[in-house]
Amino acid sequence: MEMILYRAAYFLPSFATQPGTFGLLVLPDGDTFATVEREWNGNQPFISCVPEGTYELLPAKSPRWGKTFLLHNPGLRVFPTAPSTEHEGDRWACLFHPANWPHELSGCIAVGEEATLVRGKLGVSYSQLNTERLLEKLFNAERPHTLRVERLSSSTKLEAIQ
């Protein structure tokens, strides 16, 4: 299954109460999820959203989050686990897990029902429920899975995301 994450907005503190990256995750069956990530910080580990590109999704069991999927793209220096020969800027353990706001993430992706104000801060609603729904779809679907992350632009065909 190939999923596409269209990033629609990169907020910096001057535009919102907190920085963050918001988008729309589209599955091949047409199902969609709102997404939230940390803001872009030059692909720095644990404080930046992942770079745009295509990732292999690997099933994993996180000690904190349970069953999930990890992002993997060696060309973008994003690995499922810490590389044996770590270089500055390497990223690892970027995964899907529940979170409502960007500050609850460390380079991971959270899904929700919609991007909205949650307790007065811009975030995604119903993240726990929607994360469970997404992971159930991924674990029940035939593998392999990929995630393509791209910026939503004016040339993006709306039919592709509806």
C-alpha positions in Angstrom: 0.0 0.0 0.0 1.3 3.4 -0.9 0.1 6.3 1.3 0.7 9.9 0.5 1.2 12.6 3.1 0.5 16.0 1.6 2.0 18.7 3.9 -0.3 21.7 3.7 1.1 24.1 6.3 4.4 24.7 8.1 3.7 27.0 11.0 6.4 29.1 12.8 5.8 30.7 16.2 4.9 34.1 14.5 1.9 32.4 12.8 0.6 30.1 15.6 0.9 29.7 19.3 3.5 27.0 18.7 5.4 25.8 15.6 4.3 22.7 13.8 3.7 21.0 10.4 0.2 19.9 9.4 -1.0 17.8 6.5 -3.4 15.3 5.1 -2.5 11.6 4.9 -4.3 9.8 2.0 -4.7 6.0 1.8 -5.3 4.2 -1.5 -8.9 3.4 -0.4 -9.6 7.1 -0.2 -9.5 7.2 3.6 -7.8 10.4 5.0 -6.3 11.5 8.3 -5.1 14.9 9.4 -1.5 14.9 10.4 0.7 16.8 12.8 4.5 16.8 13.1 7.2 19.0 14.5 8.2 22.0 12.5 11.0 21.8 9.9 14.4 22.2 11.7 16.8 21.2 9.0 16.2 17.5 9.5 17.8 17.6 12.9 17.1 14.4 14.9 14.3 14.5 17.4 13.3 18.2 16.7 12.4 18.2 13.0 9.7 16.7 10.9 11.1 14.1 8.4 12.2 15.4 5.0 10.0 15.1 2.0 10.6 11.8 0.1 9.4 8.2 0.0 9.8 5.9 3.0 9.5 2.2 3.4 7.2 1.5 6.4 8.4 -1.3 8.7 6.2 -3.0 11.3 7.7 -2.7 14.8 6.9 -3.0 18.4 7.8 0.2 20.4 8.4 -0.1 24.1 6.4 3.0 24.6 3.8 2.9 21.8 3.2 -0.8 21.2 2.6 -2.1 17.6 3.4 0.6 15.0 5.3 1.3 11.8 8.7 2.9 11.5 9.9 5.1 8.6 13.0 4.0 6.7 14.9 5.7 3.9 18.7 5.5 4.1 19.2 8.1 1.4 17.4 10.6 3.6 19.3 9.3 6.7 16.2 8.0 8.4 16.6 4.6 9.9 14.4 2.2 11.9 16.9 2.0 14.7 20.1 3.8 15.6 22.7 3.0 13.0 25.7 1.0 14.1 28.0 3.7 12.8 26.0 6.8 13.6 26.8 10.1 11.9 25.7 13.5 12.9 22.2 14.2 11.6 21.1 10.5 11.4 17.5 10.0 12.3 15.9 6.9 13.8 12.7 5.6 15.4 10.5 8.0 13.4 7.2 6.3 13.7 3.4 6.7 13.9 2.0 7.3 17.4 -0.8 9.2 19.0 -0.3 12.9 19.8 -2.5 16.0 19.6 0.2 18.7 19.3 3.6 19.1 17.7 5.5 19.5 21.0 4.4 15.9 21.9 6.4 14.5 19.0 10.2 13.9 18.5 10.4 13.6 14.8 7.4 11.2 14.5 4.0 11.6 12.8 0.6 11.7 14.5 -2.7 11.3 12.8 -6.1 12.7 13.9 -9.6 13.4 12.6 -8.9 17.1 11.7 -6.5 19.9 12.3 -8.2 22.2 14.8 -7.8 24.0 18.1 -7.5 21.4 20.8 -7.7 22.9 24.3 -6.7 26.3 22.8 -3.7 25.1 20.8 -3.5 24.1 17.1 -3.3 20.3 16.8 -5.2 17.3 15.6 -8.3 15.9 17.2 -9.0 12.3 18.3 -5.4 11.1 17.7 -5.6 8.0 19.8 -8.7 6.7 18.0 -7.4 7.6 14.5 -3.9 6.1 15.2 -5.5 2.8 16.1 -7.6 3.0 12.9 -4.6 3.7 10.7 -2.5 1.0 12.3 -5.3 -1.6 12.0 -5.5 -0.8 8.3 -1.7 -1.1 7.9 -1.4 -4.4 9.8 -4.3 -5.9 8.0 -3.3 -4.9 4.5 -0.9 -6.8 2.3 2.7 -5.5 2.6 5.0 -3.8 1.7 3.8 -0.3 2.6 5.4 3.0 1.6 4.8 6.6 2.6 5.4 9.4 0.2 5.7 12.8 1.9 5.3 15.8 -0.3 4.4 19.5 -0.1 0.9 20.3 -1.1 1.2 22.9 -3.9 -1.1 24.8 -6.2 -0.3 22.2 -8.9 -1.4 19.2 -6.8 -4.5 17.8 -8.5 -7.4 18.0 -6.0 -8.9 14.7 -7.4 -5.8 12.9 -6.1 -6.5 13.9 -2.5 -10.3 13.5 -2.5 
